[in-house]
Each structure stands twice: as structure tokens, then as C-alpha cells.
Amino acid sequence: MVRLLIADDEEIIRGGLLSIAWGEIGVEVVATVDTGYDALEVLQGELIDVLLTDIRMPGVDGLGLARFICERELCTKVILLSGYSDFEYAQSAIKFGVMRYLLKPSKPDEIVDAVREASSQVDKRRAADLRLRLLEAELGRRQLVMGRDGLILGEIRHSSIADGILDYIRENYASPISLSSMSDQLNFSTIYLSKVIKKSTGYTFLEVVNALRIHTAAPQVREGARTLEEISQDVGINGARYFCQLFKKYYAVAPSAYKRAPCLPVDQRLACLVQSLQSRPPRADEA
């Protein structure tokens, strides 16, 4: 099934979109949200194949979501619903890789056709990913690496690769880091990187990155000398509201409560992993 996220601040439109028989075209609605911030939370925590979103919403708008997806090189296909035919909006949509730009009021058939087209592209990507996953499974300890002339087979040591991946995360967590950007830099497939991170830490890539960001931000929250917006930007989190959501997930309290009475992280094992990353000595090429 193709996984769909619906984001629109108008309840009547969300209801109308939900009433569409998505299952008949192989689509599952994973979540419906009424703000861009809530959509960001879903995009960070769930695998979303298609985002169907209004262009105007409180906080982060549809273009902001498209930009987020584009900058982090997520595989999510974006379909924008808009009451604005302004060329500037369409131009920005193209810039951020939006697949379809539909003007309101859109007929259900138009919306279904757009999602069906996105689903077709998702299926093609999945087929390619499956072939690569099967190939990597066949290779065992021999993995696909990027040589000067393209993809080649290379012998690797998993422990040293895991160290390199975690070092890369430690050095770049405050940037718009993603599995795709790591794949380009470290010359391994995203599938392989994800597998190594999970196997070596017990956590997903996103869990490690966000925990590192929040753990780094906590002392600044406690001091209270800077705004949450400033702190969130420093550690690579998109917006103060989303920062608060992640902070509460990590510490079980809002930043304001933590400032009054600092507490321990909810997951101590994850906290220990983050502390070990922060205390790693610099590599030889960093010294």
C-alpha cells in the first residue's frame, strides 16, 4: 500500500479527502493533520510516500513542507492544493520538486488521478529499492560502494563503517542531514546505512539524530539566555514548536518545565549513546 499523509487546516476539506475510497487504488491514509507543524512531526517519524497538502496553513505552510522534503531529500511525493493561481506559488512549487499543483476547488477525480500518478512513481522506486536490497542480501559482507567509475563491489568491515557513520552524524547533526545526504558523502546505499545504524545502536537514524540535537540543546534551555527559536536553529530543528515536541518526547517535559527542574531523558540507553558520541575523540583527519 502507498502511504498517504493529508494536511489541511479546514475540517470540511479534510473530511472530504478522507471520504475518498483510497483503498480502491491501493492507498492507505496514515494520518490527517491540521497544521504544518503536525505534518512535520509525521514526516519525521513515519514513512510517507505521498503528501497531499493545502498550500496555506498555520505555522509551516504547504510550500514549507515541500521545501523540508526537498532539502532533506525525502522520497515523499508532494501534491499541493491551493486557492491561489499566482505564478509565484507555482514557481516555488516547481523549485521544491512538487509533483502536482491543483487549484481549489478540485474535483475528487482530479485529486485521485494525482495521487494515482504519485503512487505509480512510488511503486517504481520501491521496485528499484527491492532489487538493491535483494542484491545487498546476496552479497553478504561484500557491499556496493561508489568507486571512481561508478558502483563496484567492495569488502568492508561493518564495525569500522558503523564508526564512520556515527562520526558523520556527530559532525553534521546540526545541518539538514538525511540518509540520502549521508549516502552521497559516504558512498553507501541508504538501505545499507539505515541497516548499519539500527544494528550498531538499536535505534533508527532519525532517533539518533534528534536525540543528539535535543541533548545538545538542553543546557541552553536550562540557562534560558536564548529563545527556543534560536536554540532550535542552532541544533538543526525546524522551528520552536517542533523543537518543543521533540524535547518533550526526549525528556517527558516541556522546555519551560525543564528550565525550572532539569530531569533525566526518558530513554537512558539512548542518552548514553548520545553522550558517547559527544565524547568521542576527534578522528585523525579532524585533529
C-alpha positions in Angstrom: 0.0 0.0 0.0 1.1 3.6 -0.7 1.2 5.6 2.5 -0.6 9.0 2.3 -0.5 12.0 4.6 -3.3 14.6 4.4 -2.6 18.1 5.7 -5.3 20.8 5.6 -6.4 23.3 8.2 -10.1 23.2 7.1 -12.0 20.4 8.7 -14.6 20.2 5.9 -11.8 19.6 3.3 -10.1 17.1 5.5 -13.4 15.2 5.8 -13.9 15.3 2.1 -10.4 14.0 1.4 -10.9 11.2 3.9 -14.2 10.2 2.4 -12.4 9.2 -0.9 -12.2 5.5 -1.3 -8.4 5.4 -1.2 -8.2 1.7 -0.6 -9.6 1.0 -4.1 -6.4 2.5 -5.6 -4.0 0.9 -3.1 -3.6 3.9 -0.9 -3.6 3.9 2.9 -4.2 7.2 4.8 -1.5 7.2 7.5 -2.6 10.4 9.2 -4.6 13.6 8.7 -3.3 16.8 10.4 -4.5 20.4 10.5 -1.1 22.3 10.8 2.2 22.2 9.1 4.0 21.5 12.4 2.0 18.4 12.9 2.8 17.3 9.3 6.5 17.8 10.0 6.2 15.5 13.0 4.6 12.8 10.9 7.1 13.2 8.1 10.0 12.8 10.6 8.5 9.8 12.4 6.7 7.9 9.6 7.5 6.6 6.2 5.2 8.8 4.0 5.0 8.1 0.2 2.7 10.9 -0.8 1.8 14.2 0.9 -1.5 15.8 -0.1 -1.4 19.3 1.5 -3.0 22.7 1.4 -0.6 25.5 0.5 -1.8 27.8 3.3 -1.8 26.5 6.9 -0.9 27.9 10.3 2.9 27.8 11.1 4.6 25.9 8.3 2.6 26.1 5.1 2.5 23.6 2.2 5.5 25.2 0.4 7.4 25.0 3.7 6.7 21.2 3.9 7.7 20.8 0.2 10.9 22.7 1.0 11.6 20.5 4.1 11.1 17.3 2.0 13.3 18.7 -0.8 16.2 19.8 1.5 16.2 16.5 3.4 15.9 14.6 0.1 13.0 12.5 1.4 11.3 10.3 -1.2 7.8 11.7 -0.4 5.8 12.9 -3.5 4.1 16.2 -2.8 0.7 17.3 -4.2 -0.4 20.9 -3.4 -3.9 22.1 -3.1 -4.3 25.8 -3.5 -6.8 28.5 -3.9 -4.1 30.7 -5.4 -3.2 30.6 -9.1 -0.4 33.1 -8.6 2.6 32.2 -10.8 5.0 32.8 -7.8 3.4 29.9 -5.9 3.7 27.6 -8.9 7.3 28.7 -9.5 8.2 27.9 -5.9 6.4 24.6 -6.1 8.5 23.6 -9.1 11.7 24.7 -7.3 10.9 22.4 -4.4 10.0 19.4 -6.6 6.2 19.4 -6.1 4.7 16.8 -8.3 1.2 18.3 -8.9 -0.3 21.7 -8.1 -4.1 21.6 -8.0 -6.3 24.6 -7.7 -9.3 24.6 -5.3 -12.0 23.7 -5.6 -10.6 20.4 -7.1 -12.8 17.6 -8.2 -12.3 14.3 -6.4 -11.4 12.7 -9.7 -8.6 15.2 -10.2 -7.2 14.5 -6.7 -7.4 10.7 -7.1 -5.7 10.9 -10.5 -2.9 13.0 -9.0 -2.4 10.5 -6.1 -2.6 7.6 -8.5 0.2 9.2 -10.6 2.3 9.7 -7.5 1.6 6.1 -6.4 2.9 4.8 -9.8 6.2 6.7 -9.2 6.4 5.3 -5.7 5.9 1.7 -7.0 8.7 2.2 -9.5 11.0 3.5 -6.7 10.1 0.6 -4.5 10.9 -1.9 -7.2 14.3 -0.4 -7.7 14.9 -0.4 -3.9 13.8 -4.0 -3.6 16.3 -5.1 -6.3 19.1 -3.3 -4.5 18.0 -4.8 -1.1 18.0 -8.3 -2.6 21.4 -7.7 -4.2 22.9 -6.5 -0.9 21.4 -9.5 0.9 23.1 -11.8 -1.7 26.4 -10.0 -1.3 26.7 -10.6 2.4 29.9 -8.9 3.6 30.5 -7.6 0.1 28.6 -4.4 -0.4 28.0 -1.9 -3.1 30.4 1.1 -2.8 31.0 4.0 -5.1 34.3 3.8 -7.0 35.7 6.3 -9.4 33.9 4.6 -12.3 30.5 4.1 -10.5 29.2 1.3 -8.3 31.6 -1.6 -7.6 31.8 -4.4 -5.1 34.0 -3.8 -2.1 35.0 -5.7 1.0 34.0 -3.8 4.2 34.3 -4.1 7.9 30.9 -3.4 9.4 32.3 -2.1 12.7 34.5 0.5 11.1 31.7 1.5 8.8 29.4 2.0 11.8 32.0 4.2 13.5 32.3 6.3 10.3 28.6 6.7 10.1 28.2 7.7 13.7 31.1 10.2 13.4 29.4 11.7 10.4 26.2 12.1 12.3 28.1 13.7 15.2 29.8 16.2 12.9 26.7 17.1 10.9 23.7 16.7 13.1 23.1 20.5 13.2 22.8 20.6 9.4 19.9 19.4 7.2 21.2 15.8 7.4 19.4 12.9 5.9 20.2 9.3 4.9 20.4 10.5 1.3 23.0 13.1 2.1 25.0 10.6 4.0 24.7 8.2 1.1 26.2 10.8 -1.2 29.0 11.6 1.2 29.9 8.1 2.4 29.2 6.2 -0.8 26.9 3.6 0.6 23.2 3.0 -0.3 20.6 4.4 2.1 19.3 0.9 2.7 22.7 -0.2 3.9 23.3 2.9 6.1 19.9 2.5 7.8 20.6 -1.2 8.5 24.1 -0.5 10.0 22.8 2.3 12.2 20.0 0.2 13.5 22.2 -2.9 14.1 25.0 -0.9 15.8 22.9 1.3 18.0 19.4 -0.3 18.3 17.9 2.9 17.1 16.8 4.4 13.8 18.8 7.1 12.1 16.2 9.8 13.0 16.1 8.7 16.6 19.8 9.1 16.9 19.9 12.5 15.2 17.0 14.0 17.1 18.3 12.7 20.4 21.7 14.3 19.7 20.1 17.6 18.8 17.9 17.7 21.9 20.7 16.5 24.2 22.9 19.3 22.9 20.2 21.9 23.2 19.2 21.0 26.8 22.0 23.1 28.6 20.9 26.2 26.6 17.3 25.6 27.5 18.3 25.4 31.2 20.4 28.6 31.0 17.4 30.5 29.4 19.7 33.1 27.8 18.4 32.4 24.2 15.0 31.9 22.7 13.8 28.4 21.7 13.7 29.6 18.1 17.4 30.4 18.2 18.3 27.2 20.0 16.3 25.1 17.6 18.0 26.7 14.6 21.4 26.0 16.1 20.8 22.3 16.5 19.2 21.8 13.1 15.5 21.5 14.2 12.9 23.3 12.0 11.0 25.7 14.3 10.4 26.2 18.0 7.1 24.3 18.0 8.6 21.2 16.5 11.6 21.6 18.9 9.2 21.5 21.9 7.5 18.4 20.6 10.9 16.6 20.3 12.1 17.9 23.6 9.0 16.6 25.4 9.4 13.2 23.7 13.1 13.0 24.9 12.7 14.4 28.5 8.9 13.9 29.0 8.5 17.6 30.0 8.2 20.8 28.0 11.3 23.1 27.8 9.7 25.6 30.3 9.4 22.8 32.9 12.9 21.5 32.2 14.2 25.0 32.8 12.8 25.1 36.3 13.7 21.5 37.2 16.1 19.6 34.8 15.3 15.9 34.6 16.8 12.8 33.0 16.0 11.6 29.5 13.1 9.1 29.1 15.4 6.6 27.3 18.6 6.3 29.3 20.2 3.9 26.9 19.7 6.4 24.0 21.1 9.2 26.3 24.2 7.1 27.0 24.6 6.5 23.2 24.4 10.3 22.6 26.9 11.1 25.4 29.3 8.5 24.0 29.0 10.2 20.6 29.7 13.6 22.0 32.7 12.4 24.0 34.3 10.6 21.0 37.8 11.9 20.4 38.2 13.6 17.1 39.4 11.5 14.2 42.9 11.9 12.9 41.7 13.9 9.9 39.8 16.3 12.3 42.7 17.0 14.7 
